[in-house]
Amino acid sequence: MDVSQPPRRYNDKRKEYLEWNDYFMATAVLSAKRSKDPVTQVGACIVDQKNRVVAIGYNGFPRNCSDDEFPWGKSDAKQSLEHKYILVS
C-alpha cells in the first residue's frame, strides 16, 4: 500500500476518465473493426453539440448486399464491376 497518497474515498468523483474526444475516437476505432474490407478499415462516430452519439458506422457494402457475392479486390479498369469502389459505401 502506498502511504504517500491519501486513500481514495469512494464517494469522490473519479478523475481518470476519458475526455470526450478520446471517447468518440475510441468508438470510431472500435467500429472500424467491423469492416470486412481487406485493405482499408474506416470507422465513424457522429456526435451532436451536447456530446450525444447520433450515429456510428464503418465502411462496407450497402445493406442487403452480400459481402460474399461481390468482389473486394481492385482491378485496373476504373469502371469495372470487379472493382470494389463502385460497391463499397
PDB file of N, CA, C and O in Angstrom:
ATOM      1  N   MET A   1       0.833  -1.178   0.000  1.00  0.00           N
ATOM      2  CA  MET A   1       0.000   0.000   0.000  1.00  0.00           C
ATOM      3  C   MET A   1       0.877   1.240   0.000  1.00  0.00           C
ATOM      4  O   MET A   1       1.830   1.341   0.773  1.00  0.00           O
ATOM      5  N   ASP A   2       0.545   2.189  -0.882  1.00  0.00           N
ATOM      6  CA  ASP A   2       1.300   3.433  -0.987  1.00  0.00           C
ATOM      7  C   ASP A   2       0.801   4.403   0.078  1.00  0.00           C
ATOM      8  O   ASP A   2      -0.333   4.878   0.012  1.00  0.00           O
ATOM      9  N   VAL A   3       1.652   4.693   1.059  1.00  0.00           N
ATOM     10  CA  VAL A   3       1.244   5.572   2.159  1.00  0.00           C
ATOM     11  C   VAL A   3       1.412   7.051   1.814  1.00  0.00           C
ATOM     12  O   VAL A   3       0.922   7.912   2.545  1.00  0.00           O
ATOM     13  N   SER A   4       2.103   7.360   0.701  1.00  0.00           N
ATOM     14  CA  SER A   4       2.293   8.765   0.336  1.00  0.00           C
ATOM     15  C   SER A   4       1.021   9.380  -0.246  1.00  0.00           C
ATOM     16  O   SER A   4       0.855  10.599  -0.211  1.00  0.00           O
ATOM     17  N   GLN A   5       0.126   8.556  -0.780  1.00  0.00           N
ATOM     18  CA  GLN A   5      -1.132   9.037  -1.341  1.00  0.00           C
ATOM     19  C   GLN A   5      -2.252   8.836  -0.334  1.00  0.00           C
ATOM     20  O   GLN A   5      -2.334   7.780   0.294  1.00  0.00           O
ATOM     21  N   PRO A   6      -3.114   9.831  -0.171  1.00  0.00           N
ATOM     22  CA  PRO A   6      -4.254   9.617   0.734  1.00  0.00           C
ATOM     23  C   PRO A   6      -5.190   8.560   0.136  1.00  0.00           C
ATOM     24  O   PRO A   6      -5.292   8.447  -1.086  1.00  0.00           O
ATOM     25  N   PRO A   7      -5.852   7.809   0.962  1.00  0.00           N
ATOM     26  CA  PRO A   7      -6.753   6.780   0.430  1.00  0.00           C
ATOM     27  C   PRO A   7      -7.887   7.416  -0.369  1.00  0.00           C
ATOM     28  O   PRO A   7      -8.376   8.496  -0.036  1.00  0.00           O
ATOM     29  N   ARG A   8      -8.285   6.730  -1.414  1.00  0.00           N
ATOM     30  CA  ARG A   8      -9.374   7.235  -2.247  1.00  0.00           C
ATOM     31  C   ARG A   8     -10.696   7.042  -1.532  1.00  0.00           C
ATOM     32  O   ARG A   8     -10.999   5.967  -1.015  1.00  0.00           O
ATOM     33  N   ARG A   9     -11.456   8.088  -1.518  1.00  0.00           N
ATOM     34  CA  ARG A   9     -12.788   7.998  -0.925  1.00  0.00           C
ATOM     35  C   ARG A   9     -13.756   7.592  -2.016  1.00  0.00           C
ATOM     36  O   ARG A   9     -13.712   8.154  -3.110  1.00  0.00           O
ATOM     37  N   TYR A  10     -14.613   6.651  -1.758  1.00  0.00           N
ATOM     38  CA  TYR A  10     -15.489   6.093  -2.784  1.00  0.00           C
ATOM     39  C   TYR A  10     -16.676   6.985  -3.131  1.00  0.00           C
ATOM     40  O   TYR A  10     -17.403   6.697  -4.081  1.00  0.00           O
ATOM     41  N   ASN A  11     -16.879   8.041  -2.391  1.00  0.00           N
ATOM     42  CA  ASN A  11     -17.942   8.963  -2.768  1.00  0.00           C
ATOM     43  C   ASN A  11     -17.395  10.172  -3.534  1.00  0.00           C
ATOM     44  O   ASN A  11     -18.147  11.099  -3.835  1.00  0.00           O
ATOM     45  N   ASP A  12     -16.087  10.171  -3.854  1.00  0.00           N
ATOM     46  CA  ASP A  12     -15.488  11.217  -4.678  1.00  0.00           C
ATOM     47  C   ASP A  12     -15.585  10.815  -6.153  1.00  0.00           C
ATOM     48  O   ASP A  12     -15.529   9.632  -6.490  1.00  0.00           O
ATOM     49  N   LYS A  13     -15.729  11.792  -7.000  1.00  0.00           N
ATOM     50  CA  LYS A  13     -15.782  11.543  -8.438  1.00  0.00           C
ATOM     51  C   LYS A  13     -14.416  11.075  -8.924  1.00  0.00           C
ATOM     52  O   LYS A  13     -13.382  11.593  -8.504  1.00  0.00           O
ATOM     53  N   ARG A  14     -14.427  10.072  -9.830  1.00  0.00           N
ATOM     54  CA  ARG A  14     -13.185   9.611 -10.446  1.00  0.00           C
ATOM     55  C   ARG A  14     -12.554  10.725 -11.254  1.00  0.00           C
ATOM     56  O   ARG A  14     -13.250  11.557 -11.836  1.00  0.00           O
ATOM     57  N   LYS A  15     -11.229  10.735 -11.286  1.00  0.00           N
ATOM     58  CA  LYS A  15     -10.517  11.748 -12.051  1.00  0.00           C
ATOM     59  C   LYS A  15      -9.833  11.165 -13.286  1.00  0.00           C
ATOM     60  O   LYS A  15      -9.323  11.928 -14.107  1.00  0.00           O
ATOM     61  N   GLU A  16      -9.803   9.858 -13.447  1.00  0.00           N
ATOM     62  CA  GLU A  16      -9.087   9.201 -14.547  1.00  0.00           C
ATOM     63  C   GLU A  16     -10.044   8.717 -15.635  1.00  0.00           C
ATOM     64  O   GLU A  16      -9.875   7.610 -16.146  1.00  0.00           O
ATOM     65  N   TYR A  17     -11.029   9.509 -15.996  1.00  0.00           N
ATOM     66  CA  TYR A  17     -11.969   9.094 -17.035  1.00  0.00           C
ATOM     67  C   TYR A  17     -11.525   9.675 -18.378  1.00  0.00           C
ATOM     68  O   TYR A  17     -10.728  10.611 -18.426  1.00  0.00           O
ATOM     69  N   LEU A  18     -12.052   9.107 -19.470  1.00  0.00           N
ATOM     70  CA  LEU A  18     -11.716   9.580 -20.812  1.00  0.00           C
ATOM     71  C   LEU A  18     -12.333  10.944 -21.081  1.00  0.00           C
ATOM     72  O   LEU A  18     -13.462  11.223 -20.679  1.00  0.00           O
ATOM     73  N   GLU A  19     -11.573  11.783 -21.765  1.00  0.00           N
ATOM     74  CA  GLU A  19     -12.133  13.035 -22.270  1.00  0.00           C
ATOM     75  C   GLU A  19     -13.087  12.692 -23.423  1.00  0.00           C
ATOM     76  O   GLU A  19     -12.986  11.618 -24.017  1.00  0.00           O
ATOM     77  N   TRP A  20     -14.002  13.599 -23.731  1.00  0.00           N
ATOM     78  CA  TRP A  20     -14.996  13.327 -24.780  1.00  0.00           C
ATOM     79  C   TRP A  20     -14.343  12.970 -26.105  1.00  0.00           C
ATOM     80  O   TRP A  20     -14.737  11.985 -26.729  1.00  0.00           O
ATOM     81  N   ASN A  21     -13.357  13.741 -26.554  1.00  0.00           N
ATOM     82  CA  ASN A  21     -12.733  13.465 -27.853  1.00  0.00           C
ATOM     83  C   ASN A  21     -12.090  12.084 -27.891  1.00  0.00           C
ATOM     84  O   ASN A  21     -12.187  11.384 -28.899  1.00  0.00           O
ATOM     85  N   ASP A  22     -11.441  11.690 -26.812  1.00  0.00           N
ATOM     86  CA  ASP A  22     -10.832  10.358 -26.754  1.00  0.00           C
ATOM     87  C   ASP A  22     -11.902   9.274 -26.792  1.00  0.00           C
ATOM     88  O   ASP A  22     -11.722   8.245 -27.444  1.00  0.00           O
ATOM     89  N   TYR A  23     -13.000   9.495 -26.106  1.00  0.00           N
ATOM     90  CA  TYR A  23     -14.111   8.536 -26.097  1.00  0.00           C
ATOM     91  C   TYR A  23     -14.686   8.353 -27.506  1.00  0.00           C
ATOM     92  O   TYR A  23     -14.908   7.228 -27.951  1.00  0.00           O
ATOM     93  N   PHE A  24     -14.924   9.472 -28.203  1.00  0.00           N
ATOM     94  CA  PHE A  24     -15.513   9.387 -29.538  1.00  0.00           C
ATOM     95  C   PHE A  24     -14.536   8.771 -30.530  1.00  0.00           C
ATOM     96  O   PHE A  24     -14.949   7.993 -31.389  1.00  0.00           O
ATOM     97  N   MET A  25     -13.260   9.096 -30.434  1.00  0.00           N
ATOM     98  CA  MET A  25     -12.270   8.486 -31.329  1.00  0.00           C
ATOM     99  C   MET A  25     -12.141   6.988 -31.072  1.00  0.00           C
ATOM    100  O   MET A  25     -12.016   6.207 -32.015  1.00  0.00           O
ATOM    101  N   ALA A  26     -12.170   6.587 -29.816  1.00  0.00           N
ATOM    102  CA  ALA A  26     -12.099   5.159 -29.490  1.00  0.00           C
ATOM    103  C   ALA A  26     -13.320   4.428 -30.032  1.00  0.00           C
ATOM    104  O   ALA A  26     -13.206   3.287 -30.480  1.00  0.00           O
ATOM    105  N   THR A  27     -14.476   5.062 -29.998  1.00  0.00           N
ATOM    106  CA  THR A  27     -15.690   4.472 -30.554  1.00  0.00           C
ATOM    107  C   THR A  27     -15.548   4.288 -32.061  1.00  0.00           C
ATOM    108  O   THR A  27     -15.948   3.252 -32.593  1.00  0.00           O
ATOM    109  N   ALA A  28     -14.988   5.271 -32.757  1.00  0.00           N
ATOM    110  CA  ALA A  28     -14.768   5.174 -34.201  1.00  0.00           C
ATOM    111  C   ALA A  28     -13.760   4.070 -34.532  1.00  0.00           C
ATOM    112  O   ALA A  28     -13.962   3.305 -35.475  1.00  0.00           O
ATOM    113  N   VAL A  29     -12.684   3.991 -33.763  1.00  0.00           N
ATOM    114  CA  VAL A  29     -11.673   2.944 -33.985  1.00  0.00           C
ATOM    115  C   VAL A  29     -12.284   1.561 -33.778  1.00  0.00           C
ATOM    116  O   VAL A  29     -12.025   0.645 -34.559  1.00  0.00           O
ATOM    117  N   LEU A  30     -13.082   1.408 -32.745  1.00  0.00           N
ATOM    118  CA  LEU A  30     -13.719   0.119 -32.477  1.00  0.00           C
ATOM    119  C   LEU A  30     -14.713  -0.243 -33.580  1.00  0.00           C
ATOM    120  O   LEU A  30     -14.773  -1.402 -33.990  1.00  0.00           O
ATOM    121  N   SER A  31     -15.485   0.714 -34.061  1.00  0.00           N
ATOM    122  CA  SER A  31     -16.451   0.400 -35.113  1.00  0.00           C
ATOM    123  C   SER A  31     -15.749   0.047 -36.420  1.00  0.00           C
ATOM    124  O   SER A  31     -16.289  -0.731 -37.207  1.00  0.00           O
ATOM    125  N   ALA A  32     -14.562   0.597 -36.674  1.00  0.00           N
ATOM    126  CA  ALA A  32     -13.801   0.258 -37.885  1.00  0.00           C
ATOM    127  C   ALA A  32     -13.444  -1.220 -37.917  1.00  0.00           C
ATOM    128  O   ALA A  32     -13.262  -1.785 -38.995  1.00  0.00           O
ATOM    129  N   LYS A  33     -13.344  -1.843 -36.776  1.00  0.00           N
ATOM    130  CA  LYS A  33     -13.008  -3.267 -36.710  1.00  0.00           C
ATOM    131  C   LYS A  33     -14.132  -4.155 -37.255  1.00  0.00           C
ATOM    132  O   LYS A  33     -13.922  -5.353 -37.448  1.00  0.00           O
ATOM    133  N   ARG A  34     -15.323  -3.589 -37.508  1.00  0.00           N
ATOM    134  CA  ARG A  34     -16.426  -4.330 -38.134  1.00  0.00           C
ATOM    135  C   ARG A  34     -16.268  -4.429 -39.650  1.00  0.00           C
ATOM    136  O   ARG A  34     -16.916  -5.263 -40.283  1.00  0.00           O
ATOM    137  N   SER A  35     -15.408  -3.581 -40.244  1.00  0.00           N
ATOM    138  CA  SER A  35     -15.230  -3.570 -41.687  1.00  0.00           C
ATOM    139  C   SER A  35     -14.617  -4.884 -42.157  1.00  0.00           C
ATOM    140  O   SER A  35     -13.695  -5.412 -41.536  1.00  0.00           O
ATOM    141  N   LYS A  36     -15.146  -5.403 -43.268  1.00  0.00           N
ATOM    142  CA  LYS A  36     -14.610  -6.638 -43.837  1.00  0.00           C
ATOM    143  C   LYS A  36     -13.665  -6.362 -44.992  1.00  0.00           C
ATOM    144  O   LYS A  36     -13.130  -7.297 -45.589  1.00  0.00           O
ATOM    145  N   ASP A  37     -13.453  -5.103 -45.315  1.00  0.00           N
ATOM    146  CA  ASP A  37     -12.537  -4.729 -46.384  1.00  0.00           C
ATOM    147  C   ASP A  37     -11.131  -5.181 -46.007  1.00  0.00           C
ATOM    148  O   ASP A  37     -10.651  -4.839 -44.926  1.00  0.00           O
ATOM    149  N   PRO A  38     -10.454  -5.948 -46.880  1.00  0.00           N
ATOM    150  CA  PRO A  38      -9.129  -6.465 -46.532  1.00  0.00           C
ATOM    151  C   PRO A  38      -8.030  -5.411 -46.537  1.00  0.00           C
ATOM    152  O   PRO A  38      -6.943  -5.664 -46.019  1.00  0.00           O
ATOM    153  N   VAL A  39      -8.282  -4.231 -47.109  1.00  0.00           N
ATOM    154  CA  VAL A  39      -7.247  -3.217 -47.228  1.00  0.00           C
ATOM    155  C   VAL A  39      -7.483  -2.021 -46.306  1.00  0.00           C
ATOM    156  O   VAL A  39      -6.558  -1.567 -45.631  1.00  0.00           O
ATOM    157  N   THR A  40      -8.699  -1.516 -46.274  1.00  0.00           N
ATOM    158  CA  THR A  40      -8.978  -0.271 -45.569  1.00  0.00           C
ATOM    159  C   THR A  40     -10.133  -0.452 -44.596  1.00  0.00           C
ATOM    160  O   THR A  40     -11.216  -0.887 -44.987  1.00  0.00           O
ATOM    161  N   GLN A  41      -9.909  -0.120 -43.338  1.00  0.00           N
ATOM    162  CA  GLN A  41     -10.962  -0.166 -42.324  1.00  0.00           C
ATOM    163  C   GLN A  41     -11.167   1.250 -41.799  1.00  0.00           C
ATOM    164  O   GLN A  41     -10.243   1.882 -41.287  1.00  0.00           O
ATOM    165  N   VAL A  42     -12.406   1.734 -41.941  1.00  0.00           N
ATOM    166  CA  VAL A  42     -12.729   3.095 -41.533  1.00  0.00           C
ATOM    167  C   VAL A  42     -13.939   3.055 -40.622  1.00  0.00           C
ATOM    168  O   VAL A  42     -14.927   2.384 -40.920  1.00  0.00           O
ATOM    169  N   GLY A  43     -13.865   3.771 -39.514  1.00  0.00           N
ATOM    170  CA  GLY A  43     -14.998   3.884 -38.610  1.00  0.00           C
ATOM    171  C   GLY A  43     -15.359   5.343 -38.409  1.00  0.00           C
ATOM    172  O   GLY A  43     -14.538   6.237 -38.617  1.00  0.00           O
ATOM    173  N   ALA A  44     -16.592   5.568 -38.003  1.00  0.00           N
ATOM    174  CA  ALA A  44     -17.060   6.930 -37.770  1.00  0.00           C
ATOM    175  C   ALA A  44     -17.959   6.970 -36.548  1.00  0.00           C
ATOM    176  O   ALA A  44     -18.677   6.017 -36.248  1.00  0.00           O
ATOM    177  N   CYS A  45     -17.900   8.090 -35.857  1.00  0.00           N
ATOM    178  CA  CYS A  45     -18.779   8.352 -34.721  1.00  0.00           C
ATOM    179  C   CYS A  45     -19.246   9.796 -34.862  1.00  0.00           C
ATOM    180  O   CYS A  45     -18.453  10.728 -34.721  1.00  0.00           O
ATOM    181  N   ILE A  46     -20.530   9.977 -35.141  1.00  0.00           N
ATOM    182  CA  ILE A  46     -21.077  11.325 -35.324  1.00  0.00           C
ATOM    183  C   ILE A  46     -21.738  11.750 -34.025  1.00  0.00           C
ATOM    184  O   ILE A  46     -22.522  11.008 -33.432  1.00  0.00           O
ATOM    185  N   VAL A  47     -21.405  12.966 -33.593  1.00  0.00           N
ATOM    186  CA  VAL A  47     -21.808  13.456 -32.284  1.00  0.00           C
ATOM    187  C   VAL A  47     -22.475  14.818 -32.438  1.00  0.00           C
ATOM    188  O   VAL A  47     -22.065  15.622 -33.276  1.00  0.00           O
ATOM    189  N   ASP A  48     -23.505  15.078 -31.628  1.00  0.00           N
ATOM    190  CA  ASP A  48     -24.128  16.400 -31.671  1.00  0.00           C
ATOM    191  C   ASP A  48     -23.432  17.362 -30.699  1.00  0.00           C
ATOM    192  O   ASP A  48     -22.449  16.994 -30.056  1.00  0.00           O
ATOM    193  N   GLN A  49     -23.937  18.571 -30.598  1.00  0.00           N
ATOM    194  CA  GLN A  49     -23.290  19.591 -29.769  1.00  0.00           C
ATOM    195  C   GLN A  49     -23.410  19.320 -28.277  1.00  0.00           C
ATOM    196  O   GLN A  49     -22.734  19.966 -27.475  1.00  0.00           O
ATOM    197  N   LYS A  50     -24.261  18.373 -27.894  1.00  0.00           N
ATOM    198  CA  LYS A  50     -24.412  18.019 -26.479  1.00  0.00           C
ATOM    199  C   LYS A  50     -23.651  16.740 -26.130  1.00  0.00           C
ATOM    200  O   LYS A  50     -23.936  16.095 -25.121  1.00  0.00           O
ATOM    201  N   ASN A  51     -22.677  16.379 -26.977  1.00  0.00           N
ATOM    202  CA  ASN A  51     -21.847  15.183 -26.786  1.00  0.00           C
ATOM    203  C   ASN A  51     -22.665  13.895 -26.772  1.00  0.00           C
ATOM    204  O   ASN A  51     -22.337  12.949 -26.056  1.00  0.00           O
ATOM    205  N   ARG A  52     -23.724  13.866 -27.563  1.00  0.00           N
ATOM    206  CA  ARG A  52     -24.528  12.651 -27.705  1.00  0.00           C
ATOM    207  C   ARG A  52     -24.191  11.997 -29.034  1.00  0.00           C
ATOM    208  O   ARG A  52     -24.167  12.659 -30.072  1.00  0.00           O
ATOM    209  N   VAL A  53     -23.930  10.692 -29.000  1.00  0.00           N
ATOM    210  CA  VAL A  53     -23.658   9.953 -30.223  1.00  0.00           C
ATOM    211  C   VAL A  53     -24.966   9.835 -30.999  1.00  0.00           C
ATOM    212  O   VAL A  53     -25.964   9.339 -30.478  1.00  0.00           O
ATOM    213  N   VAL A  54     -24.951  10.297 -32.253  1.00  0.00           N
ATOM    214  CA  VAL A  54     -26.157  10.216 -33.076  1.00  0.00           C
ATOM    215  C   VAL A  54     -26.032   9.152 -34.165  1.00  0.00           C
ATOM    216  O   VAL A  54     -27.041   8.718 -34.720  1.00  0.00           O
ATOM    217  N   ALA A  55     -24.803   8.728 -34.476  1.00  0.00           N
ATOM    218  CA  ALA A  55     -24.605   7.669 -35.471  1.00  0.00           C
ATOM    219  C   ALA A  55     -23.212   7.078 -35.318  1.00  0.00           C
ATOM    220  O   ALA A  55     -22.261   7.764 -34.941  1.00  0.00           O
ATOM    221  N   ILE A  56     -23.118   5.794 -35.618  1.00  0.00           N
ATOM    222  CA  ILE A  56     -21.843   5.082 -35.653  1.00  0.00           C
ATOM    223  C   ILE A  56     -21.858   4.247 -36.924  1.00  0.00           C
ATOM    224  O   ILE A  56     -22.890   3.676 -37.278  1.00  0.00           O
ATOM    225  N   GLY A  57     -20.733   4.170 -37.610  1.00  0.00           N
ATOM    226  CA  GLY A  57     -20.704   3.372 -38.828  1.00  0.00           C
ATOM    227  C   GLY A  57     -19.301   2.978 -39.216  1.00  0.00           C
ATOM    228  O   GLY A  57     -18.324   3.363 -38.573  1.00  0.00           O
ATOM    229  N   TYR A  58     -19.219   2.196 -40.290  1.00  0.00           N
ATOM    230  CA  TYR A  58     -17.942   1.745 -40.826  1.00  0.00           C
ATOM    231  C   TYR A  58     -18.113   1.478 -42.307  1.00  0.00           C
ATOM    232  O   TYR A  58     -19.237   1.353 -42.792  1.00  0.00           O
ATOM    233  N   ASN A  59     -16.997   1.389 -43.035  1.00  0.00           N
ATOM    234  CA  ASN A  59     -17.080   1.157 -44.470  1.00  0.00           C
ATOM    235  C   ASN A  59     -17.428  -0.300 -44.767  1.00  0.00           C
ATOM    236  O   ASN A  59     -16.944  -1.228 -44.119  1.00  0.00           O
ATOM    237  N   GLY A  60     -18.274  -0.458 -45.756  1.00  0.00           N
ATOM    238  CA  GLY A  60     -18.691  -1.797 -46.170  1.00  0.00           C
ATOM    239  C   GLY A  60     -19.728  -1.701 -47.257  1.00  0.00           C
ATOM    240  O   GLY A  60     -20.085  -0.613 -47.707  1.00  0.00           O
ATOM    241  N   PHE A  61     -20.210  -2.858 -47.675  1.00  0.00           N
ATOM    242  CA  PHE A  61     -21.240  -2.892 -48.703  1.00  0.00           C
ATOM    243  C   PHE A  61     -22.552  -2.327 -48.171  1.00  0.00           C
ATOM    244  O   PHE A  61     -22.800  -2.375 -46.966  1.00  0.00           O
ATOM    245  N   PRO A  62     -23.394  -1.792 -49.053  1.00  0.00           N
ATOM    246  CA  PRO A  62     -24.706  -1.293 -48.614  1.00  0.00           C
ATOM    247  C   PRO A  62     -25.545  -2.419 -48.016  1.00  0.00           C
ATOM    248  O   PRO A  62     -25.294  -3.597 -48.271  1.00  0.00           O
ATOM    249  N   ARG A  63     -26.529  -2.051 -47.230  1.00  0.00           N
ATOM    250  CA  ARG A  63     -27.429  -3.042 -46.638  1.00  0.00           C
ATOM    251  C   ARG A  63     -28.049  -3.920 -47.718  1.00  0.00           C
ATOM    252  O   ARG A  63     -28.317  -3.467 -48.831  1.00  0.00           O
ATOM    253  N   ASN A  64     -28.266  -5.155 -47.374  1.00  0.00           N
ATOM    254  CA  ASN A  64     -28.892  -6.155 -48.234  1.00  0.00           C
ATOM    255  C   ASN A  64     -28.041  -6.568 -49.422  1.00  0.00           C
ATOM    256  O   ASN A  64     -28.542  -7.264 -50.305  1.00  0.00           O
ATOM    257  N   CYS A  65     -26.788  -6.174 -49.481  1.00  0.00           N
ATOM    258  CA  CYS A  65     -25.851  -6.669 -50.486  1.00  0.00           C
ATOM    259  C   CYS A  65     -24.896  -7.624 -49.776  1.00  0.00           C
ATOM    260  O   CYS A  65     -24.233  -7.257 -48.806  1.00  0.00           O
ATOM    261  N   SER A  66     -24.841  -8.826 -50.266  1.00  0.00           N
ATOM    262  CA  SER A  66     -23.985  -9.828 -49.630  1.00  0.00           C
ATOM    263  C   SER A  66     -22.518  -9.513 -49.881  1.00  0.00           C
ATOM    264  O   SER A  66     -22.097  -9.352 -51.026  1.00  0.00           O
ATOM    265  N   ASP A  67     -21.750  -9.426 -48.815  1.00  0.00           N
ATOM    266  CA  ASP A  67     -20.321  -9.177 -48.988  1.00  0.00           C
ATOM    267  C   ASP A  67     -19.573 -10.455 -49.360  1.00  0.00           C
ATOM    268  O   ASP A  67     -18.350 -10.438 -49.498  1.00  0.00           O
ATOM    269  N   ASP A  68     -20.297 -11.559 -49.523  1.00  0.00           N
ATOM    270  CA  ASP A  68     -19.690 -12.793 -50.011  1.00  0.00           C
ATOM    271  C   ASP A  68     -19.855 -12.940 -51.525  1.00  0.00           C
ATOM    272  O   ASP A  68     -19.135 -13.722 -52.145  1.00  0.00           O
ATOM    273  N   GLU A  69     -20.788 -12.205 -52.129  1.00  0.00           N
ATOM    274  CA  GLU A  69     -21.078 -12.351 -53.557  1.00  0.00           C
ATOM    275  C   GLU A  69     -20.356 -11.333 -54.434  1.00  0.00           C
ATOM    276  O   GLU A  69     -20.159 -11.582 -55.623  1.00  0.00           O
ATOM    277  N   PHE A  70     -19.964 -10.206 -53.877  1.00  0.00           N
ATOM    278  CA  PHE A  70     -19.338  -9.161 -54.671  1.00  0.00           C
ATOM    279  C   PHE A  70     -17.847  -9.098 -54.371  1.00  0.00           C
ATOM    280  O   PHE A  70     -17.407  -9.545 -53.312  1.00  0.00           O
ATOM    281  N   PRO A  71     -17.061  -8.539 -55.304  1.00  0.00           N
ATOM    282  CA  PRO A  71     -15.595  -8.538 -55.141  1.00  0.00           C
ATOM    283  C   PRO A  71     -15.106  -7.513 -54.123  1.00  0.00           C
ATOM    284  O   PRO A  71     -15.664  -6.424 -53.996  1.00  0.00           O
ATOM    285  N   TRP A  72     -14.057  -7.885 -53.408  1.00  0.00           N
ATOM    286  CA  TRP A  72     -13.384  -6.963 -52.504  1.00  0.00           C
ATOM    287  C   TRP A  72     -12.112  -6.412 -53.130  1.00  0.00           C
ATOM    288  O   TRP A  72     -11.500  -5.491 -52.591  1.00  0.00           O
ATOM    289  N   GLY A  73     -11.715  -6.969 -54.258  1.00  0.00           N
ATOM    290  CA  GLY A  73     -10.446  -6.580 -54.862  1.00  0.00           C
ATOM    291  C   GLY A  73     -10.519  -5.313 -55.683  1.00  0.00           C
ATOM    292  O   GLY A  73     -11.586  -4.730 -55.876  1.00  0.00           O
ATOM    293  N   LYS A  74      -9.358  -4.902 -56.161  1.00  0.00           N
ATOM    294  CA  LYS A  74      -9.232  -3.737 -57.021  1.00  0.00           C
ATOM    295  C   LYS A  74      -8.788  -4.227 -58.391  1.00  0.00           C
ATOM    296  O   LYS A  74      -7.943  -5.116 -58.490  1.00  0.00           O
ATOM    297  N   SER A  75      -9.345  -3.662 -59.430  1.00  0.00           N
ATOM    298  CA  SER A  75      -8.896  -4.006 -60.782  1.00  0.00           C
ATOM    299  C   SER A  75      -8.321  -2.759 -61.436  1.00  0.00           C
ATOM    300  O   SER A  75      -8.436  -1.659 -60.895  1.00  0.00           O
ATOM    301  N   ASP A  76      -7.707  -2.929 -62.594  1.00  0.00           N
ATOM    302  CA  ASP A  76      -7.112  -1.792 -63.296  1.00  0.00           C
ATOM    303  C   ASP A  76      -8.171  -0.891 -63.928  1.00  0.00           C
ATOM    304  O   ASP A  76      -7.990   0.324 -64.013  1.00  0.00           O
ATOM    305  N   ALA A  77      -9.272  -1.487 -64.370  1.00  0.00           N
ATOM    306  CA  ALA A  77     -10.327  -0.697 -65.017  1.00  0.00           C
ATOM    307  C   ALA A  77     -11.109   0.078 -63.967  1.00  0.00           C
ATOM    308  O   ALA A  77     -11.642  -0.512 -63.027  1.00  0.00           O
ATOM    309  N   LYS A  78     -11.181   1.381 -64.120  1.00  0.00           N
ATOM    310  CA  LYS A  78     -11.818   2.230 -63.104  1.00  0.00           C
ATOM    311  C   LYS A  78     -13.316   1.991 -62.982  1.00  0.00           C
ATOM    312  O   LYS A  78     -13.855   2.133 -61.884  1.00  0.00           O
ATOM    313  N   GLN A  79     -14.007   1.638 -64.049  1.00  0.00           N
ATOM    314  CA  GLN A  79     -15.454   1.434 -64.007  1.00  0.00           C
ATOM    315  C   GLN A  79     -15.830  -0.043 -64.013  1.00  0.00           C
ATOM    316  O   GLN A  79     -16.997  -0.382 -64.211  1.00  0.00           O
ATOM    317  N   SER A  80     -14.881  -0.902 -63.804  1.00  0.00           N
ATOM    318  CA  SER A  80     -15.125  -2.341 -63.839  1.00  0.00           C
ATOM    319  C   SER A  80     -16.043  -2.777 -62.705  1.00  0.00           C
ATOM    320  O   SER A  80     -15.965  -2.251 -61.595  1.00  0.00           O
ATOM    321  N   LEU A  81     -16.913  -3.740 -62.990  1.00  0.00           N
ATOM    322  CA  LEU A  81     -17.770  -4.313 -61.946  1.00  0.00           C
ATOM    323  C   LEU A  81     -16.962  -5.175 -60.981  1.00  0.00           C
ATOM    324  O   LEU A  81     -17.467  -5.593 -59.939  1.00  0.00           O
ATOM    325  N   GLU A  82     -15.712  -5.436 -61.330  1.00  0.00           N
ATOM    326  CA  GLU A  82     -14.826  -6.194 -60.449  1.00  0.00           C
ATOM    327  C   GLU A  82     -14.078  -5.277 -59.491  1.00  0.00           C
ATOM    328  O   GLU A  82     -13.212  -5.731 -58.742  1.00  0.00           O
ATOM    329  N   HIS A  83     -14.403  -4.012 -59.512  1.00  0.00           N
ATOM    330  CA  HIS A  83     -13.723  -3.016 -58.695  1.00  0.00           C
ATOM    331  C   HIS A  83     -14.571  -2.724 -57.465  1.00  0.00           C
ATOM    332  O   HIS A  83     -15.732  -2.342 -57.608  1.00  0.00           O
ATOM    333  N   LYS A  84     -14.031  -2.891 -56.264  1.00  0.00           N
ATOM    334  CA  LYS A  84     -14.801  -2.727 -55.037  1.00  0.00           C
ATOM    335  C   LYS A  84     -15.324  -1.312 -54.818  1.00  0.00           C
ATOM    336  O   LYS A  84     -16.337  -1.129 -54.142  1.00  0.00           O
ATOM    337  N   TYR A  85     -14.649  -0.305 -55.381  1.00  0.00           N
ATOM    338  CA  TYR A  85     -15.019   1.076 -55.071  1.00  0.00           C
ATOM    339  C   TYR A  85     -16.374   1.504 -55.614  1.00  0.00           C
ATOM    340  O   TYR A  85     -16.950   2.469 -55.111  1.00  0.00           O
ATOM    341  N   ILE A  86     -16.895   0.829 -56.609  1.00  0.00           N
ATOM    342  CA  ILE A  86     -18.237   1.195 -57.076  1.00  0.00           C
ATOM    343  C   ILE A  86     -19.315   0.545 -56.219  1.00  0.00           C
ATOM    344  O   ILE A  86     -20.496   0.859 -56.365  1.00  0.00           O
ATOM    345  N   LEU A  87     -18.917  -0.360 -55.324  1.00  0.00           N
ATOM    346  CA  LEU A  87     -19.881  -1.077 -54.490  1.00  0.00           C
ATOM    347  C   LEU A  87     -19.830  -0.695 -53.022  1.00  0.00           C
ATOM    348  O   LEU A  87     -20.859  -0.710 -52.347  1.00  0.00           O
ATOM    349  N   VAL A  88     -18.654  -0.353 -52.517  1.00  0.00           N
ATOM    350  CA  VAL A  88     -18.471  -0.092 -51.097  1.00  0.00           C
ATOM    351  C   VAL A  88     -18.935   1.315 -50.764  1.00  0.00           C
ATOM    352  O   VAL A  88     -18.588   2.279 -51.446  1.00  0.00           O
ATOM    353  N   SER A  89     -19.727   1.416 -49.703  1.00  0.00           N
ATOM    354  CA  SER A  89     -20.205   2.753 -49.303  1.00  0.00           C
ATOM    355  C   SER A  89     -19.356   3.319 -48.188  1.00  0.00           C
ATOM    356  O   SER A  89     -19.608   4.432 -47.725  1.00  0.00           O
TER     357      SER A  89
END
